[in-house]
Each structure stands twice: as structure tokens, then as C-alpha cells.
Amino acid sequence: MADFARRNIIKAVVPAAGLGTRFLPATKATPKEMLPVVDKPAIQYVVEEAVAAGLHDVLIITGRSKRSIEDHFDRAYELEEALAAKDDKERLALVRESSELAYVHYVRQGEPRGLGHAVLCAAQHVGDEPCAVLLGDDMIDPRDPLLNRMIEVRQRHGGSVLALMEVSPDEVSRYGCAAITPTDDGDVVRVTDLVEKPPRGEEPSRWIIIGRYVVDPAVFGVLRETPPGRGGEIQLTDALKVLAERGPGEGGPVHGVLFRGRRYDTGDKVDYLRTVVQFASDREDLGPEFLPWLREFLADREDGVR
Ligand code: UTP
């Protein structure tokens, strides 16, 4: 294994300071990362995913109107005492779970100046180490592990690693898209270029960037030099595009893991609804009651009953 790749990844950065305008009005005073997927906020699934990949040091990038995120990962003494007094062990364990999950730290992004700027806010905490970045509203199904594979790829090739997902030609223009070449690993590609929201017909592939990254610390230096791009925001994609042109030891190269599992963008209303229905249906304690209702509801809809 090359020297530049040897350092273990122990830190995760979870940007959660965005405005969440796609989910207004719910996100006027509530962070979109706190919207519940059944009975747990989306960001808790994201922190659980980091911990499952062995990353126990989690830095959440927060901002104004995001205080409830800090409260969620902290102790809730009054609630705990009330549940303890009732000897409600099951709910007490649920309440404590999020505060015992990881070593959670916070840094505030003064203004939401883009995902690249949010990641740059992590520079001091992360230091000269590679780290994982997990977007706080983007969930990967725990049954389809991705982050461990991305960490393995970083350890083999160094540089940075993106998660890529194939979408239909109609959808590519809504996302950041990667130009790729194959490697000798079937699920790993070399990323040669990145294009943010390519016009229809000009997309370099159908593989889009989703919300998981393993980044070399060189990304921070590049982000400091990255001017605001699309939407006047400092884009992480622009910095990764620079790293994709660099060699080993300078923050490059950039590889992509081709992800074929289930991913949910909970910051999008329709995807959020799909996520809740899927997770509720799969739950042993809720599915048996929920699914027959759902079937009946859909059958009635088809018959025009309600
Ligand atoms: P999105 O691209 O979903 O942007 O951010 P957004 O502004 O939050 O949402 P919409 O489009 O207005 O609905 C992806 C992730 O990056 C974080 C968000 O919190 C989300 O987890 N982010 C984005 C920041 O932390 N800071 C920013 O300045 C922008």
C-alpha cells in the first residue's frame, strides 16, 4: 500500500447547514436533516452509517435554525427522568441512543455559501487527514453498504473517492455528472472530469455524484482557491474536478465507486415520501399493520373510491 494512502480514516463530516428550500415551508424553522423517516430524523441514519463504517468522530456543519440537531445528539435529562420514573426502559433506550452513538462535534457555517464552503469549515477539525463526507439529507440503505467500499478504494489508490449512481438520460441534467474510465475492479472507475448539471445531450456519462465522498486533505487547499460557481455558491464538485487532474501525493487521483444499491434524497419531497413508505413497510413492528392498509388504499385509488 502506498504511503499517502496508509493513514486510517477516522473522521466523518456531515454538512447540514443548507437552507432546504425544496422542502418549504416545513424547513422554515426545522432543519431538513431533522425530518423524521418514520420515527428517526434522517441525520441520525447518516451518523449511524458513519459509525457502522468505523468512523466514530463526527463533525456536523450546522447553521442558523439548526439548534435541534445539537439537541438531538445531546442528553435530554428531563425526558430521561420522566421515562425512568415510569420504568419505560424501551423508550429510554431510544432517547439515549442518539446521544451515545458517536463523538459528535459541531462547527457553524456562518452563511450557507455552498457545499464546498461547508466542507471547508471542517478543515481545522479534520487537519491533515483524509475524511469521509456524508450529506445530512442523503440516506444510503443500511442493507447496501457503500462507505466501507469507498474507504477500501482510498486505501488502495489514495486520492479522493466519489459515490456514483446511474440514472436515466432525462435525469442526468439535474445532477453533477462524472466522466469515467474503467479500472481492473468492476465497481471502481477513474474519474477524469466532473460536470455540474450538464445540458441534455452533453452529459459525459449517466453516472451522477451522490452524497458520499472520501476526500484527501488537499481538498481544503483547493477549496480555499475555488471561486463561487453555479448559483454563486462554492461547489465541492469544482474542487474535486481540480483534484481529478492531479496525481498521487497531490490530492489526486479521483476514483468513483459505482453504487447500485438503494439511496434516498430526503431533501426532495417525492423521494422523502418514498423513503418513509419503504422504511415503514420494512419495519417488523409497523409493516404488518401498514402494508395491508397501503394495498387497500392503492386498490381503492385505482377504483376511484377515495
Ligand atoms: P443541497 O444541495 O440539498 O442544498 O445540500 P440545500 O440548500 O440544503 O437544499 P435546497 O436545494 O435549498 O432544498 C446538500 C447538503 O449540503 C448541505 C445541506 O445541508 C445538505 O445536507 N449544505 C449545503 C451546507 O451544509 N451548506 C451549504 O451552504 C449548502
Boltz pocket constraint, residues with backbone or C-beta under 6 A from the ligand:
constraints:
  - pocket:
      binder: B
      contacts: [[A, 15], [A, 16], [A, 17], [A, 18], [A, 19], [A, 20], [A, 21], [A, 22], [A, 23], [A, 61], [A, 109], [A, 111], [A, 112], [A, 113], [A, 114], [A, 115], [A, 117], [A, 118], [A, 135], [A, 136], [A, 137], [A, 138], [A, 267]]
      max_distance: 6.0
